[in-house]
Amino acid sequence: AYVGAITFDKQWLARKLFINKHVENYEARDLDQLLSLWMNADVWSSRYGPQLMQRVHDMAEGIHVGKMPSYKLVPNTEAKKRPNSSDGSKSKRAS
């Protein structure tokens, strides 16, 4: 189940290359999660912790299929931090 209902040719090729490069070193479930994370970061501009991002980018090193489409859920917007960030710190709110 490595290919979803809507997967473009370049995305599928990138997925296939990623899987082939790492299939011997990871359990299927772990590889699927890392693959999804990498695709989310590249196609949907999702962001995760810096160590995890570095890990999947290192894993994807050498995989080049040309420019893939990138999507934003809400065009012309910038990501904003939530009041309570994931690192446990709290941002200051205007009183």
N, C-alpha and C positions, 0 to 999 in steps of 0.2 A: 504494500500500500504506500509506496514511495511517490506515486504520482496522484495528484488531486484531479478533480473534475475539470478544473480550469488551470491548465499549466501550459505556458507558451513553450515553443520549441527550444529557445535558448535557455529557459529555466530548466526544462527537462534535461537538456544536455549538461548543464552545470550540475544538476543533482546527480546525474549518472556518473560524471567524472568524480565528484566528491565521494560517492558511495564506493566506486571501484578503487579509489585511492586508499580508503580506510576500512574496507569491509573485513580485512583480515585482523584488524587490531581492536575492533569494538563489537560488543553485542549489538544485535539488530535494534533493540529499543534505544540504546544509548546513541547509536549512530543516527537513528531517525530523529532524535531530539536535537542533536548537534546540527544535523542538516537543516532542520526546520528553523533553528535559531539563526544559522548563517543566511538562509534565504529570507527570513524576516528582516534581518539587518540590511541585506543588500537591496531587496525589492521594496519593502515597506518602510525602510529607514527606522526600524525599531532599534532601541538601544538597551543594552544589558550592562552588567558590571564590567569594569575595564579588564579584569583578568579573563573573564569568559569571552569577551569580544576579541581579545588578543589571541586566545586559544583557537577560536574558530577561524579567524583570519589567517593564522599560521597554518591551520589544517587546509585551508583553501588556496594556499600559496601555489602558484603555477597553474591554476585553473582559470583559463581565459576563454570566454565564449563570445566576446564582444559586449557592447553596452546592452544591459537588460533594462526593460522599462522599470521605472520607479514610480511609486504611487504615494499620494498623501490622502488620508481619509477626508480631510478638510483642506482644500486648496487655499493657498495664500495665507496660511497661518503658521505661527511658530509654536513649538512645544514650550509649555510653561510648567514649572515645577508645581506640584501640589503643595498645600500648606504643610503637610507632614511628609517629609521625604523618606525614601526607602532606607536611608542610612541611619535613621533614628533621630536625626536632628530636626528641629522645628524651625520653619521660616518665620520671620517677623510679620505680623499682620498689622495693618493700619488700624488704629483705635478709633 
